[in-house]
Amino acid sequence: MATNKRVFTLRLPDEIFDKIGVLATSEHRSMTNYIEYVLIQHLEQVEKKHGEIKTDQTE
């Protein structure tokens, strides 16, 4: 099944990428997968505290 995902560039210093790489490796994830995981976890925490974030695609 095909997925429709947006792609964007992160402009971060090499030191930050290196730190993310260490964390991703410790979680046995790729850097991309780890960044996605962290962002999703953060969104869930914010929505749990403040309620659902409304977007044009939210019904």
mmCIF file of the N, C-alpha and C atoms, coordinates in Angstrom:
data_MODEL
# 
_entry.id   MODEL 
# 
loop_
_atom_site.group_PDB 
_atom_site.id 
_atom_site.type_symbol 
_atom_site.label_atom_id 
_atom_site.label_alt_id 
_atom_site.label_comp_id 
_atom_site.label_asym_id 
_atom_site.label_entity_id 
_atom_site.label_seq_id 
_atom_site.pdbx_PDB_ins_code 
_atom_site.Cartn_x 
_atom_site.Cartn_y 
_atom_site.Cartn_z 
_atom_site.occupancy 
_atom_site.B_iso_or_equiv 
_atom_site.pdbx_formal_charge 
_atom_site.auth_seq_id 
_atom_site.auth_comp_id 
_atom_site.auth_asym_id 
_atom_site.auth_atom_id 
_atom_site.pdbx_PDB_model_num 
ATOM 1   N N  . MET A 1 1  ? 0.845   -1.176 0.000  1.00 0.00 ? 1  MET A N  1 
ATOM 2   C CA . MET A 1 1  ? 0.000   0.000  0.000  1.00 0.00 ? 1  MET A CA 1 
ATOM 3   C C  . MET A 1 1  ? 0.893   1.243  0.000  1.00 0.00 ? 1  MET A C  1 
ATOM 4   N N  . ALA A 1 2  ? 0.642   2.147  -0.884 1.00 0.00 ? 2  ALA A N  1 
ATOM 5   C CA . ALA A 1 2  ? 1.440   3.373  -0.995 1.00 0.00 ? 2  ALA A CA 1 
ATOM 6   C C  . ALA A 1 2  ? 1.075   4.341  0.128  1.00 0.00 ? 2  ALA A C  1 
ATOM 7   N N  . THR A 1 3  ? 2.067   5.108  0.562  1.00 0.00 ? 3  THR A N  1 
ATOM 8   C CA . THR A 1 3  ? 1.820   6.129  1.579  1.00 0.00 ? 3  THR A CA 1 
ATOM 9   C C  . THR A 1 3  ? 2.164   7.491  1.012  1.00 0.00 ? 3  THR A C  1 
ATOM 10  N N  . ASN A 1 4  ? 1.511   8.495  1.523  1.00 0.00 ? 4  ASN A N  1 
ATOM 11  C CA . ASN A 1 4  ? 1.765   9.866  1.106  1.00 0.00 ? 4  ASN A CA 1 
ATOM 12  C C  . ASN A 1 4  ? 2.447   10.575 2.266  1.00 0.00 ? 4  ASN A C  1 
ATOM 13  N N  . LYS A 1 5  ? 3.747   10.724 2.197  1.00 0.00 ? 5  LYS A N  1 
ATOM 14  C CA . LYS A 1 5  ? 4.507   11.364 3.267  1.00 0.00 ? 5  LYS A CA 1 
ATOM 15  C C  . LYS A 1 5  ? 5.239   12.574 2.728  1.00 0.00 ? 5  LYS A C  1 
ATOM 16  N N  . ARG A 1 6  ? 5.252   13.623 3.519  1.00 0.00 ? 6  ARG A N  1 
ATOM 17  C CA . ARG A 1 6  ? 6.016   14.815 3.169  1.00 0.00 ? 6  ARG A CA 1 
ATOM 18  C C  . ARG A 1 6  ? 7.450   14.642 3.649  1.00 0.00 ? 6  ARG A C  1 
ATOM 19  N N  . VAL A 1 7  ? 8.349   15.277 2.947  1.00 0.00 ? 7  VAL A N  1 
ATOM 20  C CA . VAL A 1 7  ? 9.765   15.213 3.296  1.00 0.00 ? 7  VAL A CA 1 
ATOM 21  C C  . VAL A 1 7  ? 10.258  16.643 3.481  1.00 0.00 ? 7  VAL A C  1 
ATOM 22  N N  . PHE A 1 8  ? 11.104  16.852 4.482  1.00 0.00 ? 8  PHE A N  1 
ATOM 23  C CA . PHE A 1 8  ? 11.677  18.174 4.687  1.00 0.00 ? 8  PHE A CA 1 
ATOM 24  C C  . PHE A 1 8  ? 13.119  18.039 5.158  1.00 0.00 ? 8  PHE A C  1 
ATOM 25  N N  . THR A 1 9  ? 13.843  19.122 5.058  1.00 0.00 ? 9  THR A N  1 
ATOM 26  C CA . THR A 1 9  ? 15.254  19.148 5.429  1.00 0.00 ? 9  THR A CA 1 
ATOM 27  C C  . THR A 1 9  ? 15.404  19.746 6.823  1.00 0.00 ? 9  THR A C  1 
ATOM 28  N N  . LEU A 1 10 ? 16.256  19.136 7.617  1.00 0.00 ? 10 LEU A N  1 
ATOM 29  C CA . LEU A 1 10 ? 16.597  19.694 8.921  1.00 0.00 ? 10 LEU A CA 1 
ATOM 30  C C  . LEU A 1 10 ? 17.929  20.420 8.792  1.00 0.00 ? 10 LEU A C  1 
ATOM 31  N N  . ARG A 1 11 ? 17.972  21.642 9.247  1.00 0.00 ? 11 ARG A N  1 
ATOM 32  C CA . ARG A 1 11 ? 19.224  22.407 9.229  1.00 0.00 ? 11 ARG A CA 1 
ATOM 33  C C  . ARG A 1 11 ? 19.756  22.474 10.650 1.00 0.00 ? 11 ARG A C  1 
ATOM 34  N N  . LEU A 1 12 ? 20.522  21.469 11.009 1.00 0.00 ? 12 LEU A N  1 
ATOM 35  C CA . LEU A 1 12 ? 21.070  21.369 12.350 1.00 0.00 ? 12 LEU A CA 1 
ATOM 36  C C  . LEU A 1 12 ? 22.587  21.230 12.272 1.00 0.00 ? 12 LEU A C  1 
ATOM 37  N N  . PRO A 1 13 ? 23.289  21.702 13.295 1.00 0.00 ? 13 PRO A N  1 
ATOM 38  C CA . PRO A 1 13 ? 24.745  21.525 13.317 1.00 0.00 ? 13 PRO A CA 1 
ATOM 39  C C  . PRO A 1 13 ? 25.114  20.038 13.372 1.00 0.00 ? 13 PRO A C  1 
ATOM 40  N N  . ASP A 1 14 ? 26.292  19.713 12.874 1.00 0.00 ? 14 ASP A N  1 
ATOM 41  C CA . ASP A 1 14 ? 26.767  18.332 12.885 1.00 0.00 ? 14 ASP A CA 1 
ATOM 42  C C  . ASP A 1 14 ? 26.752  17.737 14.291 1.00 0.00 ? 14 ASP A C  1 
ATOM 43  N N  . GLU A 1 15 ? 27.068  18.528 15.288 1.00 0.00 ? 15 GLU A N  1 
ATOM 44  C CA . GLU A 1 15 ? 27.086  18.038 16.676 1.00 0.00 ? 15 GLU A CA 1 
ATOM 45  C C  . GLU A 1 15 ? 25.708  17.500 17.080 1.00 0.00 ? 15 GLU A C  1 
ATOM 46  N N  . ILE A 1 16 ? 24.655  18.207 16.671 1.00 0.00 ? 16 ILE A N  1 
ATOM 47  C CA . ILE A 1 16 ? 23.292  17.765 17.003 1.00 0.00 ? 16 ILE A CA 1 
ATOM 48  C C  . ILE A 1 16 ? 22.969  16.472 16.259 1.00 0.00 ? 16 ILE A C  1 
ATOM 49  N N  . PHE A 1 17 ? 23.314  16.405 14.972 1.00 0.00 ? 17 PHE A N  1 
ATOM 50  C CA . PHE A 1 17 ? 23.101  15.173 14.210 1.00 0.00 ? 17 PHE A CA 1 
ATOM 51  C C  . PHE A 1 17 ? 23.846  14.007 14.849 1.00 0.00 ? 17 PHE A C  1 
ATOM 52  N N  . ASP A 1 18 ? 25.071  14.248 15.305 1.00 0.00 ? 18 ASP A N  1 
ATOM 53  C CA . ASP A 1 18 ? 25.844  13.191 15.955 1.00 0.00 ? 18 ASP A CA 1 
ATOM 54  C C  . ASP A 1 18 ? 25.149  12.705 17.226 1.00 0.00 ? 18 ASP A C  1 
ATOM 55  N N  . LYS A 1 19 ? 24.613  13.636 18.016 1.00 0.00 ? 19 LYS A N  1 
ATOM 56  C CA . LYS A 1 19 ? 23.906  13.260 19.246 1.00 0.00 ? 19 LYS A CA 1 
ATOM 57  C C  . LYS A 1 19 ? 22.636  12.474 18.931 1.00 0.00 ? 19 LYS A C  1 
ATOM 58  N N  . ILE A 1 20 ? 21.900  12.917 17.921 1.00 0.00 ? 20 ILE A N  1 
ATOM 59  C CA . ILE A 1 20 ? 20.701  12.185 17.496 1.00 0.00 ? 20 ILE A CA 1 
ATOM 60  C C  . ILE A 1 20 ? 21.085  10.783 17.034 1.00 0.00 ? 20 ILE A C  1 
ATOM 61  N N  . GLY A 1 21 ? 22.190  10.680 16.317 1.00 0.00 ? 21 GLY A N  1 
ATOM 62  C CA . GLY A 1 21 ? 22.670  9.381  15.867 1.00 0.00 ? 21 GLY A CA 1 
ATOM 63  C C  . GLY A 1 21 ? 22.968  8.440  17.021 1.00 0.00 ? 21 GLY A C  1 
ATOM 64  N N  . VAL A 1 22 ? 23.586  8.961  18.083 1.00 0.00 ? 22 VAL A N  1 
ATOM 65  C CA . VAL A 1 22 ? 23.879  8.147  19.265 1.00 0.00 ? 22 VAL A CA 1 
ATOM 66  C C  . VAL A 1 22 ? 22.576  7.657  19.899 1.00 0.00 ? 22 VAL A C  1 
ATOM 67  N N  . LEU A 1 23 ? 21.617  8.556  20.055 1.00 0.00 ? 23 LEU A N  1 
ATOM 68  C CA . LEU A 1 23 ? 20.332  8.163  20.648 1.00 0.00 ? 23 LEU A CA 1 
ATOM 69  C C  . LEU A 1 23 ? 19.595  7.158  19.774 1.00 0.00 ? 23 LEU A C  1 
ATOM 70  N N  . ALA A 1 24 ? 19.601  7.389  18.457 1.00 0.00 ? 24 ALA A N  1 
ATOM 71  C CA . ALA A 1 24 ? 18.938  6.469  17.529 1.00 0.00 ? 24 ALA A CA 1 
ATOM 72  C C  . ALA A 1 24 ? 19.556  5.078  17.608 1.00 0.00 ? 24 ALA A C  1 
ATOM 73  N N  . THR A 1 25 ? 20.871  5.031  17.632 1.00 0.00 ? 25 THR A N  1 
ATOM 74  C CA . THR A 1 25 ? 21.569  3.747  17.727 1.00 0.00 ? 25 THR A CA 1 
ATOM 75  C C  . THR A 1 25 ? 21.219  3.032  19.028 1.00 0.00 ? 25 THR A C  1 
ATOM 76  N N  . SER A 1 26 ? 21.138  3.769  20.121 1.00 0.00 ? 26 SER A N  1 
ATOM 77  C CA . SER A 1 26 ? 20.810  3.148  21.410 1.00 0.00 ? 26 SER A CA 1 
ATOM 78  C C  . SER A 1 26 ? 19.387  2.596  21.418 1.00 0.00 ? 26 SER A C  1 
ATOM 79  N N  . GLU A 1 27 ? 18.519  3.136  20.569 1.00 0.00 ? 27 GLU A N  1 
ATOM 80  C CA . GLU A 1 27 ? 17.133  2.660  20.452 1.00 0.00 ? 27 GLU A CA 1 
ATOM 81  C C  . GLU A 1 27 ? 16.965  1.675  19.297 1.00 0.00 ? 27 GLU A C  1 
ATOM 82  N N  . HIS A 1 28 ? 18.075  1.330  18.640 1.00 0.00 ? 28 HIS A N  1 
ATOM 83  C CA . HIS A 1 28 ? 18.063  0.416  17.481 1.00 0.00 ? 28 HIS A CA 1 
ATOM 84  C C  . HIS A 1 28 ? 17.141  0.923  16.373 1.00 0.00 ? 28 HIS A C  1 
ATOM 85  N N  . ARG A 1 29 ? 17.244  2.208  16.084 1.00 0.00 ? 29 ARG A N  1 
ATOM 86  C CA . ARG A 1 29 ? 16.446  2.850  15.041 1.00 0.00 ? 29 ARG A CA 1 
ATOM 87  C C  . ARG A 1 29 ? 17.371  3.609  14.099 1.00 0.00 ? 29 ARG A C  1 
ATOM 88  N N  . SER A 1 30 ? 16.872  3.854  12.883 1.00 0.00 ? 30 SER A N  1 
ATOM 89  C CA . SER A 1 30 ? 17.596  4.752  11.986 1.00 0.00 ? 30 SER A CA 1 
ATOM 90  C C  . SER A 1 30 ? 17.398  6.171  12.506 1.00 0.00 ? 30 SER A C  1 
ATOM 91  N N  . MET A 1 31 ? 18.242  7.088  12.056 1.00 0.00 ? 31 MET A N  1 
ATOM 92  C CA . MET A 1 31 ? 18.080  8.483  12.490 1.00 0.00 ? 31 MET A CA 1 
ATOM 93  C C  . MET A 1 31 ? 16.721  9.028  12.065 1.00 0.00 ? 31 MET A C  1 
ATOM 94  N N  . THR A 1 32 ? 16.322  8.758  10.829 1.00 0.00 ? 32 THR A N  1 
ATOM 95  C CA . THR A 1 32 ? 15.031  9.252  10.344 1.00 0.00 ? 32 THR A CA 1 
ATOM 96  C C  . THR A 1 32 ? 13.898  8.686  11.181 1.00 0.00 ? 32 THR A C  1 
ATOM 97  N N  . ASN A 1 33 ? 13.920  7.398  11.425 1.00 0.00 ? 33 ASN A N  1 
ATOM 98  C CA . ASN A 1 33 ? 12.872  6.769  12.216 1.00 0.00 ? 33 ASN A CA 1 
ATOM 99  C C  . ASN A 1 33 ? 12.866  7.315  13.637 1.00 0.00 ? 33 ASN A C  1 
ATOM 100 N N  . TYR A 1 34 ? 14.040  7.554  14.204 1.00 0.00 ? 34 TYR A N  1 
ATOM 101 C CA . TYR A 1 34 ? 14.109  8.080  15.564 1.00 0.00 ? 34 TYR A CA 1 
ATOM 102 C C  . TYR A 1 34 ? 13.537  9.503  15.636 1.00 0.00 ? 34 TYR A C  1 
ATOM 103 N N  . ILE A 1 35 ? 13.887  10.333 14.677 1.00 0.00 ? 35 ILE A N  1 
ATOM 104 C CA . ILE A 1 35 ? 13.352  11.705 14.648 1.00 0.00 ? 35 ILE A CA 1 
ATOM 105 C C  . ILE A 1 35 ? 11.837  11.672 14.515 1.00 0.00 ? 35 ILE A C  1 
ATOM 106 N N  . GLU A 1 36 ? 11.305  10.816 13.634 1.00 0.00 ? 36 GLU A N  1 
ATOM 107 C CA . GLU A 1 36 ? 9.847   10.673 13.499 1.00 0.00 ? 36 GLU A CA 1 
ATOM 108 C C  . GLU A 1 36 ? 9.229   10.241 14.823 1.00 0.00 ? 36 GLU A C  1 
ATOM 109 N N  . TYR A 1 37 ? 9.850   9.249  15.469 1.00 0.00 ? 37 TYR A N  1 
ATOM 110 C CA . TYR A 1 37 ? 9.363   8.733  16.747 1.00 0.00 ? 37 TYR A CA 1 
ATOM 111 C C  . TYR A 1 37 ? 9.313   9.835  17.808 1.00 0.00 ? 37 TYR A C  1 
ATOM 112 N N  . VAL A 1 38 ? 10.389  10.606 17.920 1.00 0.00 ? 38 VAL A N  1 
ATOM 113 C CA . VAL A 1 38 ? 10.457  11.666 18.924 1.00 0.00 ? 38 VAL A CA 1 
ATOM 114 C C  . VAL A 1 38 ? 9.392   12.733 18.660 1.00 0.00 ? 38 VAL A C  1 
ATOM 115 N N  . LEU A 1 39 ? 9.216   13.125 17.417 1.00 0.00 ? 39 LEU A N  1 
ATOM 116 C CA . LEU A 1 39 ? 8.209   14.132 17.087 1.00 0.00 ? 39 LEU A CA 1 
ATOM 117 C C  . LEU A 1 39 ? 6.797   13.640 17.384 1.00 0.00 ? 39 LEU A C  1 
ATOM 118 N N  . ILE A 1 40 ? 6.514   12.400 17.043 1.00 0.00 ? 40 ILE A N  1 
ATOM 119 C CA . ILE A 1 40 ? 5.191   11.831 17.311 1.00 0.00 ? 40 ILE A CA 1 
ATOM 120 C C  . ILE A 1 40 ? 4.940   11.761 18.815 1.00 0.00 ? 40 ILE A C  1 
ATOM 121 N N  . GLN A 1 41 ? 5.938   11.327 19.582 1.00 0.00 ? 41 GLN A N  1 
ATOM 122 C CA . GLN A 1 41 ? 5.804   11.271 21.043 1.00 0.00 ? 41 GLN A CA 1 
ATOM 123 C C  . GLN A 1 41 ? 5.537   12.661 21.612 1.00 0.00 ? 41 GLN A C  1 
ATOM 124 N N  . HIS A 1 42 ? 6.243   13.662 21.105 1.00 0.00 ? 42 HIS A N  1 
ATOM 125 C CA . HIS A 1 42 ? 6.050   15.032 21.588 1.00 0.00 ? 42 HIS A CA 1 
ATOM 126 C C  . HIS A 1 42 ? 4.632   15.526 21.264 1.00 0.00 ? 42 HIS A C  1 
ATOM 127 N N  . LEU A 1 43 ? 4.173   15.288 20.045 1.00 0.00 ? 43 LEU A N  1 
ATOM 128 C CA . LEU A 1 43 ? 2.815   15.688 19.677 1.00 0.00 ? 43 LEU A CA 1 
ATOM 129 C C  . LEU A 1 43 ? 1.778   15.028 20.586 1.00 0.00 ? 43 LEU A C  1 
ATOM 130 N N  . GLU A 1 44 ? 1.958   13.761 20.880 1.00 0.00 ? 44 GLU A N  1 
ATOM 131 C CA . GLU A 1 44 ? 1.026   13.058 21.768 1.00 0.00 ? 44 GLU A CA 1 
ATOM 132 C C  . GLU A 1 44 ? 1.027   13.675 23.161 1.00 0.00 ? 44 GLU A C  1 
ATOM 133 N N  . GLN A 1 45 ? 2.202   14.048 23.673 1.00 0.00 ? 45 GLN A N  1 
ATOM 134 C CA . GLN A 1 45 ? 2.291   14.673 24.990 1.00 0.00 ? 45 GLN A CA 1 
ATOM 135 C C  . GLN A 1 45 ? 1.588   16.025 25.004 1.00 0.00 ? 45 GLN A C  1 
ATOM 136 N N  . VAL A 1 46 ? 1.809   16.833 23.971 1.00 0.00 ? 46 VAL A N  1 
ATOM 137 C CA . VAL A 1 46 ? 1.190   18.157 23.895 1.00 0.00 ? 46 VAL A CA 1 
ATOM 138 C C  . VAL A 1 46 ? -0.328  18.020 23.808 1.00 0.00 ? 46 VAL A C  1 
ATOM 139 N N  . GLU A 1 47 ? -0.803  17.102 22.966 1.00 0.00 ? 47 GLU A N  1 
ATOM 140 C CA . GLU A 1 47 ? -2.255  16.919 22.823 1.00 0.00 ? 47 GLU A CA 1 
ATOM 141 C C  . GLU A 1 47 ? -2.882  16.358 24.096 1.00 0.00 ? 47 GLU A C  1 
ATOM 142 N N  . LYS A 1 48 ? -2.147  15.533 24.813 1.00 0.00 ? 48 LYS A N  1 
ATOM 143 C CA . LYS A 1 48 ? -2.663  15.009 26.076 1.00 0.00 ? 48 LYS A CA 1 
ATOM 144 C C  . LYS A 1 48 ? -2.836  16.143 27.083 1.00 0.00 ? 48 LYS A C  1 
ATOM 145 N N  . LYS A 1 49 ? -1.919  17.092 27.063 1.00 0.00 ? 49 LYS A N  1 
ATOM 146 C CA . LYS A 1 49 ? -1.949  18.210 28.011 1.00 0.00 ? 49 LYS A CA 1 
ATOM 147 C C  . LYS A 1 49 ? -2.929  19.309 27.588 1.00 0.00 ? 49 LYS A C  1 
ATOM 148 N N  . HIS A 1 50 ? -2.959  19.622 26.267 1.00 0.00 ? 50 HIS A N  1 
ATOM 149 C CA . HIS A 1 50 ? -3.704  20.782 25.793 1.00 0.00 ? 50 HIS A CA 1 
ATOM 150 C C  . HIS A 1 50 ? -4.884  20.448 24.892 1.00 0.00 ? 50 HIS A C  1 
ATOM 151 N N  . GLY A 1 51 ? -5.084  19.188 24.569 1.00 0.00 ? 51 GLY A N  1 
ATOM 152 C CA . GLY A 1 51 ? -6.158  18.802 23.660 1.00 0.00 ? 51 GLY A CA 1 
ATOM 153 C C  . GLY A 1 51 ? -5.669  18.688 22.238 1.00 0.00 ? 51 GLY A C  1 
ATOM 154 N N  . GLU A 1 52 ? -6.526  18.137 21.400 1.00 0.00 ? 52 GLU A N  1 
ATOM 155 C CA . GLU A 1 52 ? -6.151  17.871 20.000 1.00 0.00 ? 52 GLU A CA 1 
ATOM 156 C C  . GLU A 1 52 ? -5.750  19.139 19.259 1.00 0.00 ? 52 GLU A C  1 
ATOM 157 N N  . ILE A 1 53 ? -4.707  19.038 18.476 1.00 0.00 ? 53 ILE A N  1 
ATOM 158 C CA . ILE A 1 53 ? -4.266  20.142 17.631 1.00 0.00 ? 53 ILE A CA 1 
ATOM 159 C C  . ILE A 1 53 ? -5.083  20.075 16.350 1.00 0.00 ? 53 ILE A C  1 
ATOM 160 N N  . LYS A 1 54 ? -5.815  21.120 16.062 1.00 0.00 ? 54 LYS A N  1 
ATOM 161 C CA . LYS A 1 54 ? -6.695  21.151 14.890 1.00 0.00 ? 54 LYS A CA 1 
ATOM 162 C C  . LYS A 1 54 ? -5.902  21.516 13.633 1.00 0.00 ? 54 LYS A C  1 
ATOM 163 N N  . THR A 1 55 ? -6.148  20.767 12.568 1.00 0.00 ? 55 THR A N  1 
ATOM 164 C CA . THR A 1 55 ? -5.563  21.062 11.256 1.00 0.00 ? 55 THR A CA 1 
ATOM 165 C C  . THR A 1 55 ? -6.682  21.023 10.227 1.00 0.00 ? 55 THR A C  1 
ATOM 166 N N  . ASP A 1 56 ? -6.373  21.370 8.992  1.00 0.00 ? 56 ASP A N  1 
ATOM 167 C CA . ASP A 1 56 ? -7.367  21.296 7.926  1.00 0.00 ? 56 ASP A CA 1 
ATOM 168 C C  . ASP A 1 56 ? -7.829  19.864 7.683  1.00 0.00 ? 56 ASP A C  1 
ATOM 169 N N  . GLN A 1 57 ? -6.979  18.895 8.020  1.00 0.00 ? 57 GLN A N  1 
ATOM 170 C CA . GLN A 1 57 ? -7.309  17.487 7.791  1.00 0.00 ? 57 GLN A CA 1 
ATOM 171 C C  . GLN A 1 57 ? -7.981  16.839 8.993  1.00 0.00 ? 57 GLN A C  1 
ATOM 172 N N  . THR A 1 58 ? -8.073  17.551 10.131 1.00 0.00 ? 58 THR A N  1 
ATOM 173 C CA . THR A 1 58 ? -8.726  17.024 11.311 1.00 0.00 ? 58 THR A CA 1 
ATOM 174 C C  . THR A 1 58 ? -10.231 17.123 11.118 1.00 0.00 ? 58 THR A C  1 
ATOM 175 N N  . GLU A 1 59 ? -10.919 16.023 11.350 1.00 0.00 ? 59 GLU A N  1 
ATOM 176 C CA . GLU A 1 59 ? -12.379 16.050 11.192 1.00 0.00 ? 59 GLU A CA 1 
ATOM 177 C C  . GLU A 1 59 ? -13.051 16.328 12.510 1.00 0.00 ? 59 GLU A C  1 
# 
